[in-house]
C-alpha cells in the first residue's frame, strides 16, 4: 500500500475514524497500547474496582485490566445510563 493510498480519504462517513485510512492505521496501533494512555492511567486505576463490581469481574480481570478494557466498560455504562441502551 502506498502513502497516497493511506492518505486519500473515503468520506462515506466523515465522523468515523476509518474514513481516513492514515488515521485508521495509526489509531489501530495506539488503541490497544496502554503506553498511549500513560497520562490517563490514573483514571483506569481509580475506576477498575467499580468496573469489577458492575461487570462481575474476577480479581485477576480487575488487576490485569487494560486502559482499552476500562474504556469499553465506561462506554457500556454511559450507553446504559444516558442512551437508554440496556
Phi and psi in degrees as GROMACS dihedral restraints (atoms count N, CA, C in turn):
[ dihedral_restraints ]
;  ai    aj    ak    al  type     phi  dphi    fc
    3     4     5     6     1   -85.5    20    10
    4     5     6     7     1   164.6    20    10
    6     7     8     9     1   -60.1    20    10
    7     8     9    10     1   -39.6    20    10
    9    10    11    12     1   -59.0    20    10
   10    11    12    13     1   -40.7    20    10
   12    13    14    15     1   -64.8    20    10
   13    14    15    16     1   -33.3    20    10
   15    16    17    18     1   -71.6    20    10
   16    17    18    19     1   -35.7    20    10
   18    19    20    21     1   -89.0    20    10
   19    20    21    22     1   -33.1    20    10
   21    22    23    24     1   -62.9    20    10
   22    23    24    25     1   120.1    20    10
   24    25    26    27     1   -82.8    20    10
   25    26    27    28     1   158.4    20    10
   27    28    29    30     1  -117.6    20    10
   28    29    30    31     1   105.5    20    10
   30    31    32    33     1   -92.8    20    10
   31    32    33    34     1    39.0    20    10
   33    34    35    36     1   -62.3    20    10
   34    35    36    37     1   -33.5    20    10
   36    37    38    39     1  -145.9    20    10
   37    38    39    40     1    94.2    20    10
   39    40    41    42     1   -70.9    20    10
   40    41    42    43     1    -7.3    20    10
   42    43    44    45     1   -92.9    20    10
   43    44    45    46     1   -14.0    20    10
   45    46    47    48     1   -86.0    20    10
   46    47    48    49     1   130.6    20    10
   48    49    50    51     1   -58.7    20    10
   49    50    51    52     1   -27.1    20    10
   51    52    53    54     1   -72.1    20    10
   52    53    54    55     1    -8.1    20    10
   54    55    56    57     1   -66.3    20    10
   55    56    57    58     1   -26.9    20    10
   57    58    59    60     1  -110.3    20    10
   58    59    60    61     1   114.4    20    10
   60    61    62    63     1   -60.4    20    10
   61    62    63    64     1   -36.6    20    10
   63    64    65    66     1   -64.5    20    10
   64    65    66    67     1   -49.0    20    10
   66    67    68    69     1   -61.0    20    10
   67    68    69    70     1   -42.0    20    10
   69    70    71    72     1   -61.6    20    10
   70    71    72    73     1   -42.6    20    10
   72    73    74    75     1   -62.6    20    10
   73    74    75    76     1   -46.8    20    10
   75    76    77    78     1   -65.3    20    10
   76    77    78    79     1   -43.1    20    10
   78    79    80    81     1   -63.0    20    10
   79    80    81    82     1   -38.3    20    10
   81    82    83    84     1   -62.6    20    10
   82    83    84    85     1   -34.8    20    10
   84    85    86    87     1   -71.7    20    10
   85    86    87    88     1   -43.7    20    10
   87    88    89    90     1   -80.9    20    10
   88    89    90    91     1   -28.5    20    10
   90    91    92    93     1   -52.7    20    10
   91    92    93    94     1   -46.8    20    10
   93    94    95    96     1  -103.8    20    10
   94    95    96    97     1    15.7    20    10
   96    97    98    99     1  -103.3    20    10
   97    98    99   100     1   109.3    20    10
   99   100   101   102     1   -57.4    20    10
  100   101   102   103     1   -26.7    20    10
  102   103   104   105     1   -62.6    20    10
  103   104   105   106     1   -24.5    20    10
  105   106   107   108     1   -67.2    20    10
  106   107   108   109     1   -20.1    20    10
  108   109   110   111     1  -117.1    20    10
  109   110   111   112     1    24.1    20    10
  111   112   113   114     1   -56.7    20    10
  112   113   114   115     1   -32.2    20    10
  114   115   116   117     1   -78.1    20    10
  115   116   117   118     1    -9.9    20    10
  117   118   119   120     1  -115.1    20    10
  118   119   120   121     1     3.7    20    10
  120   121   122   123     1   -63.0    20    10
  121   122   123   124     1   -23.6    20    10
  123   124   125   126     1   -59.0    20    10
  124   125   126   127     1   -33.5    20    10
  126   127   128   129     1   -66.2    20    10
  127   128   129   130     1   -46.5    20    10
  129   130   131   132     1   -60.0    20    10
  130   131   132   133     1   -43.4    20    10
  132   133   134   135     1   -64.2    20    10
  133   134   135   136     1   -37.8    20    10
  135   136   137   138     1   -74.1    20    10
  136   137   138   139     1   -28.8    20    10
  138   139   140   141     1  -100.8    20    10
  139   140   141   142     1   -15.2    20    10
  141   142   143   144     1   -62.3    20    10
  142   143   144   145     1   -33.1    20    10
  144   145   146   147     1   -66.3    20    10
  145   146   147   148     1   -40.1    20    10
  147   148   149   150     1   -65.3    20    10
  148   149   150   151     1   -40.0    20    10
  150   151   152   153     1   -64.2    20    10
  151   152   153   154     1   -38.7    20    10
  153   154   155   156     1   -59.8    20    10
  154   155   156   157     1   -42.1    20    10
  156   157   158   159     1   -68.7    20    10
  157   158   159   160     1   -45.8    20    10
  159   160   161   162     1   -63.5    20    10
  160   161   162   163     1   -39.0    20    10
  162   163   164   165     1  -107.1    20    10
  163   164   165   166     1    11.7    20    10
  165   166   167   168     1    54.2    20    10
  166   167   168   169     1    51.1    20    10
  168   169   170   171     1   -86.6    20    10
  169   170   171   172     1   153.4    20    10
  171   172   173   174     1   -75.6    20    10
  172   173   174   175     1   159.2    20    10
  174   175   176   177     1   -55.8    20    10
  175   176   177   178     1   -36.5    20    10
  177   178   179   180     1   -64.4    20    10
  178   179   180   181     1   -42.3    20    10
  180   181   182   183     1   -64.6    20    10
  181   182   183   184     1   -38.1    20    10
  183   184   185   186     1   -65.8    20    10
  184   185   186   187     1   -47.8    20    10
  186   187   188   189     1   -66.4    20    10
  187   188   189   190     1   -31.0    20    10
  189   190   191   192     1   -99.6    20    10
  190   191   192   193     1    12.2    20    10
  192   193   194   195     1   -62.9    20    10
  193   194   195   196     1   131.2    20    10
  195   196   197   198     1   -88.2    20    10
  196   197   198   199     1   166.2    20    10
  198   199   200   201     1   -62.4    20    10
  199   200   201   202     1   -39.5    20    10
  201   202   203   204     1   -58.7    20    10
  202   203   204   205     1   -44.3    20    10
  204   205   206   207     1   -64.7    20    10
  205   206   207   208     1   -43.0    20    10
  207   208   209   210     1   -60.8    20    10
  208   209   210   211     1   -40.6    20    10
  210   211   212   213     1   -59.3    20    10
  211   212   213   214     1   -44.2    20    10
  213   214   215   216     1   -67.0    20    10
  214   215   216   217     1   -37.1    20    10
  216   217   218   219     1   -64.8    20    10
  217   218   219   220     1   -43.8    20    10
  219   220   221   222     1   -61.8    20    10
  220   221   222   223     1   -41.6    20    10
  222   223   224   225     1   -61.3    20    10
  223   224   225   226     1   -40.1    20    10
  225   226   227   228     1   -64.2    20    10
  226   227   228   229     1   -40.0    20    10
  228   229   230   231     1   -66.3    20    10
  229   230   231   232     1   -45.6    20    10
  231   232   233   234     1   -60.6    20    10
  232   233   234   235     1   -41.8    20    10
  234   235   236   237     1   -60.8    20    10
  235   236   237   238     1   -41.8    20    10
  237   238   239   240     1   -68.1    20    10
  238   239   240   241     1   -46.8    20    10
  240   241   242   243     1   -76.7    20    10
  241   242   243   244     1   -43.6    20    10
  243   244   245   246     1  -107.4    20    10
  244   245   246   247     1   -18.4    20    10
  246   247   248   249     1  -110.5    20    10
  247   248   249   250     1    -3.2    20    10
  249   250   251   252     1    70.7    20    10
  250   251   252   253     1    20.8    20    10
  252   253   254   255     1   -92.0    20    10
  253   254   255   256     1   116.7    20    10
